[in-house]
Amino acid sequence: MSTLLEESAWRLLDTVQDPCSVRMGKPLGLVGMGLVESVTVEETVIRISLVLTGPGCVFYFRFADDITRLLEPIAEGREVDVAIDDAVMWTADRMKPAPLRRMDAGQAGRIR
């Protein structure tokens, strides 16, 4: 079951734009790019699991900083933990067209 906090986190995560998509002239947020593997809200922490587009992606620390900055105001005192799920490979089929991103952003669980 989804919580309001979880849903808010998904929406905020999609406001963080992927620099590669911006550079290509088709800006997408992290959710739209399929870079967010999961959002888990626990008693003391909000865990964000990211999938990067490749092992050489240099934007992880920027993403982690942006995510922490965006989620801290709604975290209700929880720590924000951003990690890379290196067991999952990103592929272009993880990307969502705009209408699907809007529909899925309000749903709990994984957005694929």
N, C-alpha and C positions, 0 to 999 in steps of 0.2 A: 504494500500500500504506500502510495506516495504521500509525502508531507508537503506542506506549503513551503517549508524551508528548502526541501529538495527541488521542488518545481522552480523556486526563485533562483536557486543555484544554477540549474540548467539554463534558464533564460539569461542570467548574467554571463555564464560561460560563452554563450554565443555572441556576446558583444565584444569579446576579445578576438580581434581579427588576425587571421593567419597572414603573416607578412609575404609569404610566397604567392598566395592568391591575390593579395593587394598589388604586388609587383606585376602580376599577369593581367591586371585590369579587371579582375573578377573577384572582388573582396568577399570573403566568407568568414564567418565566425568559427570558433573551434568546434562547435556542435555541427554546423553545416559542413565543415571539412571532414567530419567523422573522426576527429582527433580525441574526443572525449569517450573513453571506454566505460567509465562508471562514475557515479556520484553516490557516496554513502554517508549518511548523517548518523553519527553515533553520539553518545552522551557527552563526550568531551572533545570530539574531533569531527570535522567534515573532511572526508577523504575523496580526492579527485584523482582518478587514474587516467593518464593520457597515453595515446598511441601517437608516435611521431612518424612523419612521412619517410624517414630513413635514418639509418644509424648516424649519419653525419649532420643531422639537424642541429643547428646552433641556437635555436630559439627556445629551448626548454626553460632556461633560467628566466628569460623575458616572460614566457607564459606563466611560470610559477609566481613571479612577482606580481604580474597583472591580476592573476586569479586571486592571490592572497589579498591584494589591495581591494578588489571588488567584493570578495566574500566576507571579509572581516566585519564590515558594518552590519551584516545580517546574521552572523554566526552565533549570536547570543552567548558570547564568551567562549565558544569552542575554538580550538586550534584549527587552522586550515593546513592540511597536508596534501601536497601535490607530488605525485610520483609518476614515473614512466612505467608502463606495462610493456616490457620488452619481449614478452612471450607472444604478443599479438603484432602481426605485420599490417601496416596500413596499406590499403589499396584504394584506387579511385572509386570502387563500388561502395565504399563507406560514406561517400559524399551524398548529401541530400539536396534535392531541388527545393527551392524556397517554400512552396506550399507544404511540403512534408516536414520541413524543419519547424515551421510554425505549429503544425499539428502535433508533432512529437515533443516539442519543447515543454508541453504541459503534462506529459506522461512520465511516470516513474520508470526506473530501470534503465536499460541500455537503449541508446538511440542508434539505430543502424540504418 
